[in-house]
């Protein structure tokens, strides 16, 4: 009989080693290796013999995809690619208290009221706690089947029972445990095994599976990245605690566009949809101050207007400070370097602060020109026009590169009353006066001239 041997597994990347170490050699994480009990079968020889020949079929003969199931919450359906695909697995991650459980409870209640069979499995809260939240959201009468359990074997048996649920929520994947492994719940081995069995069941029965995942201090879903590869869609719930806005972003979607976002507002009655996020993010603009520029961006398939705010101040230290919120700090350093090297602006001796208003995080390269305009406006003390939007990508040579969907950006600006735009060559729209700039120095001259 084979003797069981313990193994050491990195909880960050899932790498397995024969002894403990303070630093994982695979991913470089410190203090992430923990000991887990092994099994005799892990060292068993591979099974002998040949596998059976599988029957193949024509692609044209495969049955058409069943229709998507709409939850009735438009922003959620948008992020999922137009609705929930039967048999798909969706992983939802976000900071603690950001509103993951609240949103999924609202989604399940809406689906249950439309006639779908729903199952909500909670491994973190008692049934009374969930009902208390449902009462606060005025959803206590929704016909949602509720189970509080952490045993994977029991959860699978419940989901396989006839009739199988159309939609099931597992809250959260880190609390589920399989008795086939001796590792503790939440470890890499357990999370991988539990996710694998749940996803296989969802594919076999056609159940839409919604998994809630904890996140690390870096904002990544806890556990190995292999869990994200197992599922069809990965959604991140973003938002700042000081703002009432919540952003649901698709970072992976096999059935729709990635980087699609849904905007919600946190209220005392739960999460409410925001149908016009551009108008919401532009409320209470600092129109009287320099250093503010409105960026016309694209998030997924949705045009979105948001305000960039910049402040340049004399430094009190030997090394100037660079602080950025809602944008890539490396991108800020690049734009500052181009302004100094290509435009002759003296910024190296000033502290630079840049922020995206409203708690939104922008990752699109087309925001370079808007950030540069806000910086130049603050350094020169020249206020930008209130009815002007800006977009464009800045290259290291100082040239302004075109970005995708300029017409959609300008249409969104026109809808909100903007009359002017600063954009790369080729952008035009009737009703908006577009000032095209070829280089970043052209933008600086434009702001100097007012």
C-alpha positions in Angstrom: 0.0 0.0 0.0 1.4 3.4 -1.0 2.3 5.7 1.8 0.6 9.1 1.8 3.1 11.9 1.6 2.4 15.6 2.4 3.2 18.2 -0.2 3.8 21.9 -0.2 1.6 24.0 -2.5 1.9 27.7 -3.3 -1.5 29.4 -2.6 -0.8 32.1 -5.2 0.0 30.0 -8.3 -0.6 26.4 -7.4 3.0 25.2 -7.8 3.8 22.0 -5.9 7.2 21.4 -4.2 8.6 18.6 -2.0 9.7 20.9 0.8 8.7 24.2 2.4 10.4 27.5 1.2 9.8 31.1 2.1 9.5 32.2 -1.5 7.8 30.4 -4.4 10.2 29.7 -7.2 7.4 29.7 -9.8 5.7 33.0 -9.1 8.0 34.8 -6.6 5.4 35.2 -3.9 6.6 35.3 -0.3 5.1 33.2 2.5 2.5 31.7 0.1 3.6 28.0 0.5 1.5 25.8 2.8 1.6 22.1 3.6 -1.2 19.9 2.4 -1.9 16.3 2.9 -1.2 14.1 -0.1 -2.9 11.0 -1.2 -1.7 7.6 -2.2 -3.4 7.9 -5.6 -1.3 11.0 -6.5 1.7 8.8 -6.9 0.0 5.8 -8.5 1.2 4.7 -11.9 -0.8 5.8 -15.0 -3.5 3.4 -16.1 -2.4 1.0 -18.9 -4.3 0.3 -22.1 -5.7 2.4 -24.9 -8.6 4.7 -24.6 -11.9 4.2 -26.5 -12.4 5.8 -29.9 -14.8 8.7 -29.6 -17.7 9.2 -32.1 -17.3 12.4 -34.1 -20.0 14.5 -35.7 -20.2 17.3 -38.2 -20.1 20.9 -36.9 -23.1 21.7 -39.1 -25.1 19.0 -37.4 -24.6 20.4 -33.9 -27.9 21.8 -32.4 -28.2 25.6 -32.4 -27.4 27.4 -29.1 -30.4 27.7 -26.9 -31.7 31.2 -26.4 -30.0 33.4 -23.7 -31.9 33.9 -20.5 -32.5 37.6 -19.6 -32.4 38.5 -15.9 -34.4 41.7 -16.4 -31.4 43.7 -15.0 -30.2 45.4 -18.1 -26.7 46.4 -16.9 -26.0 42.8 -15.8 -27.3 41.3 -19.0 -25.1 43.8 -21.0 -21.9 42.7 -19.2 -22.8 39.1 -19.8 -23.0 39.7 -23.5 -26.8 40.0 -23.8 -28.0 37.5 -21.3 -27.1 34.3 -19.5 -26.1 31.3 -21.8 -27.4 27.9 -20.5 -24.6 25.7 -19.3 -22.1 28.6 -18.8 -20.0 29.2 -15.7 -19.5 32.8 -14.5 -17.0 33.9 -11.9 -17.8 37.1 -10.0 -15.0 38.7 -7.9 -14.7 41.9 -5.9 -13.6 43.4 -2.6 -15.5 42.3 0.6 -18.6 44.4 1.0 -18.6 45.8 -2.5 -22.0 44.3 -3.2 -21.5 40.9 -4.9 -24.0 39.0 -2.8 -26.5 41.9 -3.1 -26.3 42.0 -6.9 -26.6 38.2 -7.3 -29.6 38.1 -4.9 -31.3 40.7 -7.0 -30.5 38.8 -10.2 -31.8 35.5 -8.7 -35.0 37.2 -7.5 -35.6 38.7 -10.9 -35.1 35.4 -12.6 -37.2 33.5 -10.1 -40.1 35.9 -10.6 -39.8 35.4 -14.4 -40.4 31.6 -13.9 -36.8 30.3 -13.8 -35.8 27.6 -11.3 -33.2 29.2 -9.1 -30.9 27.9 -6.4 -28.8 30.1 -4.0 -26.1 28.1 -2.1 -24.5 30.1 0.7 -21.5 28.9 2.5 -20.8 32.1 4.4 -24.1 33.3 5.8 -27.0 31.7 7.6 -30.5 31.6 6.0 -31.7 34.2 8.5 -29.0 36.6 7.4 -29.9 36.2 3.7 -33.5 36.7 4.4 -32.7 39.9 6.4 -30.9 41.2 3.3 -33.8 40.1 1.1 -36.2 42.0 3.3 -34.1 45.2 3.1 -34.2 44.8 -0.7 -38.0 44.1 -0.7 -37.3 40.6 -2.2 -38.4 38.4 0.6 -41.4 37.1 -1.4 -39.2 36.0 -4.4 -39.4 32.2 -5.0 -35.7 31.6 -4.7 -34.6 28.2 -3.4 -32.1 28.7 -0.6 -29.5 26.3 0.8 -26.8 26.9 3.4 -24.1 24.3 2.9 -20.4 23.9 2.3 -20.1 20.2 1.4 -19.5 19.8 -2.3 -21.0 16.3 -2.3 -24.3 17.6 -0.9 -24.4 20.6 -3.2 -23.8 18.5 -6.3 -26.5 16.1 -5.2 -28.9 19.0 -4.7 -28.1 20.4 -8.2 -28.5 17.0 -9.9 -31.9 16.4 -8.3 -34.8 16.6 -10.8 -35.9 19.2 -11.8 -32.4 20.7 -12.0 -32.1 24.4 -11.4 -31.8 26.7 -14.4 -29.5 29.1 -12.5 -27.4 28.4 -9.4 -25.3 30.7 -7.3 -22.3 29.4 -5.2 -21.4 32.0 -2.6 -18.5 31.6 -2.3 -16.2 29.1 -4.1 -13.6 29.4 -1.3 -16.0 28.1 1.4 -16.8 24.9 -0.5 -14.9 21.7 0.3 -14.6 18.2 -1.1 -14.1 15.2 1.2 -12.0 13.6 -1.6 -9.1 15.9 -0.5 -7.7 16.4 2.9 -6.7 20.0 2.3 -8.4 22.8 4.1 -11.3 24.8 2.4 -10.0 27.7 0.4 -6.6 26.2 -0.4 -5.5 25.8 -4.0 -6.3 22.1 -4.2 -9.8 22.5 -2.9 -10.7 25.5 -5.0 -9.4 23.9 -8.1 -11.3 20.6 -7.4 -14.5 22.2 -6.4 -14.6 24.5 -9.4 -13.8 21.6 -11.7 -16.7 19.5 -10.4 -19.2 22.3 -10.4 -18.4 23.5 -13.9 -18.6 19.9 -15.3 -22.0 19.5 -13.7 -23.2 22.9 -15.2 -22.1 21.8 -18.7 -23.8 18.5 -18.3 -27.2 19.8 -17.0 -27.4 23.1 -18.8 -27.5 25.1 -15.5 -26.1 28.6 -15.5 -23.5 28.6 -12.7 -22.6 31.8 -10.9 -19.5 31.5 -8.6 -18.5 34.2 -6.1 -14.8 34.5 -5.6 -12.8 36.3 -2.9 -10.1 38.7 -4.0 -6.6 39.2 -2.6 -5.2 42.5 -1.4 -3.9 43.1 -5.0 -7.5 42.9 -6.3 -7.1 39.5 -8.0 -9.4 36.6 -7.4 -7.9 34.4 -4.7 -6.6 31.0 -5.7 -4.8 29.9 -8.9 -5.5 31.5 -12.2 -6.6 28.1 -13.5 -10.0 28.8 -11.9 -10.4 31.7 -14.3 -9.5 29.5 -17.2 -12.1 26.9 -16.2 -15.1 29.3 -16.4 -16.6 31.0 -19.4 -16.9 34.5 -18.0 -15.0 36.5 -15.4 -16.6 39.6 -13.9 -15.0 42.0 -11.5 -17.1 44.2 -9.3 -15.2 47.5 -8.8 -15.8 50.7 -6.9 -14.5 53.0 -4.2 -16.0 52.9 -0.7 -16.3 56.7 -0.8 -18.4 56.6 -3.9 -21.9 55.2 -4.5 -21.1 54.0 -8.0 -20.3 50.3 -8.6 -18.8 49.1 -11.9 -19.3 45.5 -13.1 -16.6 44.8 -15.6 -16.1 41.7 -17.9 -12.4 40.8 -18.1 -13.1 37.5 -19.9 -16.2 36.5 -21.8 -16.5 33.6 -24.3 -20.0 34.7 -25.3 -19.6 38.5 -25.6 -17.2 41.4 -25.6 -14.5 41.9 -22.9 -14.1 45.1 -21.1 -17.8 45.7 -21.2 -19.1 47.5 -18.1 -22.3 47.9 -16.3 -22.8 50.8 -13.9 -24.8 50.6 -10.7 -25.6 52.9 -7.9 -25.6 51.7 -4.3 -28.7 52.8 -2.4 -30.4 51.8 0.8 -32.6 49.5 -1.4 -29.7 47.7 -3.0 -28.1 48.3 -6.4 -30.0 50.3 -8.9 -29.1 50.5 -12.6 -27.6 53.6 -14.1 -28.9 54.0 -17.6 -26.8 57.1 -18.5 -23.5 56.8 -16.7 -21.9 59.6 -18.7 -24.2 62.2 -17.2 -23.7 60.6 -13.7 -19.9 60.8 -13.9 -20.0 64.4 -15.1 -22.2 65.7 -12.3 -20.7 68.4 -10.0 -17.9 69.1 -12.4 -15.2 71.6 -11.4 -16.0 73.9 -14.3 -14.4 77.0 -12.7 -10.9 75.4 -12.2 -8.0 74.7 -14.6 -6.7 71.1 -14.8 -10.0 69.5 -15.7 -10.6 67.7 -19.1 -13.6 65.6 -20.2 -12.5 62.3 -21.9 -14.8 60.6 -24.4 -13.9 57.0 -24.0 -15.2 53.5 -25.0 -15.7 50.8 -22.4 -16.6 47.6 -24.2 -19.3 48.6 -26.6 -20.5 51.6 -24.6 -19.3 55.2 -25.1 -18.6 56.8 -21.8 -17.7 60.4 -20.8 -15.6 60.9 -17.7 -13.6 63.8 -16.2 -9.8 63.8 -15.8 -8.6 66.1 -13.0 -4.9 67.2 -12.7 -3.0 69.4 -10.3 0.7 70.5 -10.7 2.2 72.1 -7.6 5.8 73.1 -6.6 7.5 70.2 -4.8 8.7 70.5 -1.2 11.0 67.5 -1.5 14.0 66.5 -3.5 12.1 64.0 -5.6 8.8 65.3 -7.0 5.8 63.2 -6.2 3.6 61.4 -8.8 0.1 60.3 -7.5 -2.6 58.9 -9.8 -6.0 57.5 -9.0 -8.1 55.6 -11.7 -5.3 55.5 -14.3 -2.1 53.7 -15.0 0.8 55.3 -13.2 3.2 54.1 -15.9 1.1 55.8 -18.6 1.2 59.0 -16.6 5.0 58.9 -16.5 5.2 58.4 -20.2 2.9 61.3 -20.9 5.0 63.5 -18.6 8.2 62.5 -20.3 6.7 63.3 -23.8 5.6 66.7 -22.6 9.1 67.5 -21.4 11.1 66.0 -24.3 8.8 66.9 -27.2 6.9 70.0 -26.0 9.6 71.8 -23.9 7.4 72.0 -20.8 9.2 72.2 -17.4 7.4 69.7 -15.2 10.2 67.7 -13.6 10.3 70.0 -10.6 6.6 69.8 -9.7 4.4 67.4 -7.8 1.8 65.9 -10.2 -1.6 64.6 -9.0 -4.0 63.0 -11.5 -7.4 61.6 -10.8 -10.4 60.1 -12.7 -13.5 61.6 -11.1 -16.3 59.3 -9.9 -14.1 56.3 -8.8 -13.9 54.8 -12.4 -10.8 53.2 -13.6 -9.7 53.9 -17.2 -7.3 51.6 -19.0 -7.9 52.7 -22.6 -4.8 54.3 -24.4 -7.2 56.8 -26.0 -7.2 58.6 -22.7 -3.6 59.9 -23.2 -4.7 63.1 -24.9 -7.3 64.0 -22.2 -4.8 63.3 -19.4 -2.2 65.5 -21.2 -4.7 68.3 -21.7 -5.6 68.2 -18.0 -1.9 68.4 -17.1 -1.1 71.2 -19.5 -4.1 73.1 -18.3 -3.0 72.9 -14.7 0.7 73.8 -15.5 -0.3 76.8 -17.6 -3.2 77.8 -15.4 -5.5 77.9 -18.5 -9.0 76.6 -18.2 -10.3 74.3 -20.9 -13.7 75.0 -22.6 -16.6 73.6 -20.6 -18.3 72.2 -23.8 -15.2 70.4 -25.1 -14.3 66.7 -25.0 -10.9 65.2 -25.8 -9.6 61.8 -26.9 -6.5 60.4 -28.6 -3.5 58.3 -28.1 0.0 59.8 -27.5 3.1 58.1 -29.0 6.6 58.5 -27.7 7.4 60.7 -30.7 4.7 63.1 -29.6 2.4 62.2 -32.5 -1.3 61.8 -31.8 -2.6 58.4 -33.0 -6.2 57.8 -34.0 -8.4 55.6 -31.7 -11.3 53.4 -32.5 -15.0 54.4 -32.8 -14.5 58.2 -32.9 -18.0 58.8 -34.3 -19.6 56.9 -31.3 -17.5 59.0 -28.9 -18.6 62.3 -30.5 -22.3 61.2 -30.7 -22.2 60.5 -26.9 -20.7 64.0 -26.4 -23.3 65.6 -28.6 -26.1 63.9 -26.7 -24.9 65.5 -23.5 -24.6 69.0 -24.9 -20.9 69.2 -25.8 -20.2 71.4 -28.8 -16.5 71.1 -29.4 -13.9 68.3 -29.4 -10.1 67.9 -29.6 -9.3 64.7 -31.4 -6.8 63.0 -33.8 -7.1 63.6 -37.5 -10.1 62.0 -39.2 -12.6 62.4 -36.4 -15.6 64.4 -37.4 -19.4 64.7 -36.7 -22.0 67.1 -37.8 -23.0 69.5 -35.0 -19.6 69.3 -33.2 -16.7 71.6 -34.0 -13.7 69.2 -34.0 -10.2 70.7 -33.6 -7.7 68.0 -34.9 -4.2 67.9 -33.6 -1.3 65.9 -35.1 1.2 66.3 -32.3 1.2 66.9 -28.6 2.9 70.2 -29.1 -0.1 71.2 -31.2 -2.3 70.5 -28.2 -0.1 72.7 -26.0 -0.3 75.5 -28.4 -4.0 75.2 -28.7 -4.4 75.5 -24.9 -2.0 78.4 -24.7 -4.0 80.3 -27.3 -7.2 79.6 -25.4 
